[in-house]
């Protein structure tokens, strides 16, 4: 049984991919086996990717998501206006008078922390995109193989229909030849008239 499956894989690799079975990479082998066994290949790669993420990765995604939102920008803008406004109004008793040295320090620390977190999230998104692209390639490859197999089936059906049509035509020609021969044998000759 395993030998027959290997033979099918070898035949499919040569027929559909133009490669020998030994030159297939792991993805091509997986796609061919799924195709031959008529199993689905589709999966929600985003869900799979998110299930495998760690707490730190999910946290980085959350921080990057919030840090790149209008909500963050509005809250941050309001906080800056309140800070600057309160320090300008308090003048002599202001905790951070103009030029707002402490505010600059806080903003620098925020940028120093936020930038690597956003980069971690972007790296994860790039890895997710590569995973999705790889899965798309596998699905496209399977679809191409299925389409080629359907073309083969349709070609085989057309050839079978043509063979049957030719056989019927030959039978009809033979029947007509026999009928004409019988009719000529039964027909009175011109001399007997």
Wavefront OBJ file of the C-alpha trace (Angstrom):
o trace
v 0.000 0.000 0.000
v 2.806 2.415 0.908
v 4.593 1.473 -2.312
v 1.491 2.350 -4.333
v 1.249 5.731 -2.589
v 4.916 6.388 -3.368
v 4.329 5.441 -7.021
v 1.404 7.884 -7.187
v 3.555 10.604 -5.624
v 6.374 9.955 -8.106
v 3.936 10.028 -11.030
v 2.248 13.218 -9.759
v 5.605 14.926 -9.154
v 6.720 14.155 -12.696
v 3.359 14.898 -14.318
v 2.337 18.087 -12.545
v 5.590 19.635 -11.320
v 8.042 18.262 -13.845
v 10.312 17.065 -11.040
v 11.512 13.774 -9.743
v 10.224 12.679 -6.354
v 13.640 13.192 -4.763
v 13.881 16.822 -5.934
v 10.638 17.888 -4.219
v 10.933 20.229 -1.282
v 8.872 19.661 1.868
v 6.100 22.050 0.799
v 5.704 20.487 -2.641
v 5.652 16.996 -1.137
v 3.014 18.089 1.404
v 0.853 19.695 -1.302
v 1.077 16.656 -3.566
v 0.221 14.257 -0.748
v -2.769 16.384 0.286
v -3.901 16.556 -3.330
v -3.544 12.823 -3.929
v -5.379 12.017 -0.679
v -8.038 14.628 -1.513
v -7.528 16.503 1.755
v -7.958 20.228 2.191
v -4.939 22.438 2.518
v -6.632 25.648 3.605
v -6.201 26.912 7.119
v -6.548 30.219 8.908
v -2.879 31.148 9.089
v -3.609 34.274 11.135
v -5.285 32.184 13.813
v -2.472 29.620 13.764
v 0.139 32.379 14.005
v -1.666 34.139 16.853
v -2.102 30.878 18.809
v 1.661 30.343 18.773
v 2.505 33.860 20.017
v 3.889 34.450 23.501
v 2.555 36.904 26.084
v 5.350 39.374 25.268
v 4.560 39.212 21.554
v 0.853 39.784 22.169
v 1.735 42.682 24.490
v 3.990 44.234 21.826
v 1.170 43.923 19.287
v -1.260 45.547 21.720
v 1.096 48.438 22.512
v 1.828 48.991 18.816
v -1.864 48.818 18.006
v -2.764 51.360 20.680
v 0.293 53.553 19.951
v -0.731 53.806 16.306
v -4.364 54.703 16.980
v -6.289 57.960 16.956
v -7.271 57.286 20.550
v -3.604 57.391 21.590
v -2.931 60.525 19.549
v -5.919 62.362 21.001
v -5.171 61.338 24.605
v -1.490 62.164 24.140
v -2.290 65.545 22.562
v -4.703 66.439 25.371
v -2.146 65.409 28.019
v 0.530 67.556 26.348
v -1.791 70.554 26.197
v -2.751 70.104 29.861
v 0.914 69.771 30.891
v 2.079 72.800 28.919
v -1.000 74.855 29.864
v -0.767 74.110 33.586
v 2.966 74.886 33.668
v 2.459 78.151 31.788
v -0.376 79.214 34.077
v 1.526 78.401 37.286
v 4.659 80.281 36.109
v 6.756 80.679 39.245
v 5.327 77.596 41.043
v 5.317 75.383 37.932
v 6.884 71.938 38.426
v 8.268 72.038 34.853
v 8.599 75.658 33.674
v 9.324 76.638 30.090
v 11.281 75.091 28.160
v 9.671 71.996 29.764
v 12.826 69.978 30.427
v 10.975 67.251 32.348
v 8.403 66.930 29.531
v 11.260 66.500 27.029
v 12.747 63.787 29.251
v 9.398 61.957 29.487
v 8.821 62.202 25.725
v 12.339 60.910 25.012
v 11.842 57.958 27.370
v 8.462 57.221 25.789
v 10.004 57.261 22.318
v 12.926 55.105 23.501
v 10.525 52.464 24.821
v 7.844 52.726 22.169
v 10.129 52.428 19.128
v 11.539 48.949 19.920
v 8.071 47.683 20.857
v 6.679 48.886 17.534
v 9.641 47.321 15.705
v 8.994 43.987 17.484
v 5.382 44.145 16.361
v 6.431 44.993 12.801
v 8.859 42.051 12.779
v 6.044 39.758 13.933
v 3.767 41.161 11.238
v 6.476 40.528 8.639
v 6.844 36.938 9.891
v 3.067 36.537 9.749
v 3.029 37.917 6.197
v 5.739 35.418 5.182
v 3.673 32.597 6.695
v 0.541 33.751 4.873
v 2.465 34.115 1.608
v 3.925 30.629 1.983
v 0.471 29.184 2.646
v -0.946 31.088 -0.333
v 1.770 29.549 -2.502
v 0.814 26.076 -1.276
v -2.881 26.706 -1.956
v -2.107 28.095 -5.418
v 0.112 25.112 -6.185
v -2.626 22.702 -5.082
v -5.182 24.585 -7.192
v -2.903 24.374 -10.235
v -2.393 20.647 -9.695
v -6.146 20.122 -9.298
v -6.820 22.103 -12.492
v -4.231 20.062 -14.411
v -5.803 16.863 -13.075
v -9.247 18.083 -14.172
v -7.863 18.860 -17.633
v -6.469 15.317 -17.772
v -9.857 13.881 -16.764
v -11.712 15.986 -19.333
v -9.201 15.026 -22.032
v -9.609 11.355 -21.092
v -13.412 11.660 -21.168
v -13.259 13.378 -24.566
v -10.938 10.672 -25.919
v -13.232 7.943 -24.555
v -16.254 9.649 -26.142
v -14.427 9.926 -29.475
v -13.449 6.247 -29.357
v -17.047 5.254 -28.610
v -18.290 7.525 -31.389
v -15.831 5.990 -33.857
v -16.858 2.478 -32.810
v -20.538 3.331 -33.300
v -19.752 4.926 -36.636
v -17.842 1.821 -37.747
v -20.751 -0.370 -36.633
v -23.198 1.838 -38.578
v -20.996 1.757 -41.679
v -20.753 -2.030 -41.409
v -24.549 -2.259 -40.988
v -25.146 0.054 -43.959
v -22.687 -1.928 -46.080
v -24.473 -5.156 -45.134
v -27.885 -3.617 -45.852
v -26.759 -2.311 -49.231
v -25.218 -5.686 -50.013
v -28.459 -7.476 -49.003
v -30.529 -4.982 -50.980
v -28.374 -5.440 -54.076
v -28.545 -9.214 -53.709
v -32.352 -9.089 -53.480
v -32.869 -6.516 -56.209
v -33.832 -7.921 -59.611
v -31.195 -7.517 -62.202
v -31.760 -5.403 -65.295
v -31.719 -8.526 -67.581
v -34.593 -10.199 -65.786
v -36.843 -7.189 -66.350
l 1 2 3 4 5 6 7 8 9 10 11 12 13 14 15 16 17 18 19 20 21 22 23 24 25 26 27 28 29 30 31 32 33 34 35 36 37 38 39 40 41 42 43 44 45 46 47 48 49 50 51 52 53 54 55 56 57 58 59 60 61 62 63 64 65 66 67 68 69 70 71 72 73 74 75 76 77 78 79 80 81 82 83 84 85 86 87 88 89 90 91 92 93 94 95 96 97 98 99 100 101 102 103 104 105 106 107 108 109 110 111 112 113 114 115 116 117 118 119 120 121 122 123 124 125 126 127 128 129 130 131 132 133 134 135 136 137 138 139 140 141 142 143 144 145 146 147 148 149 150 151 152 153 154 155 156 157 158 159 160 161 162 163 164 165 166 167 168 169 170 171 172 173 174 175 176 177 178 179 180 181 182 183 184 185 186 187 188 189 190 191 192 193
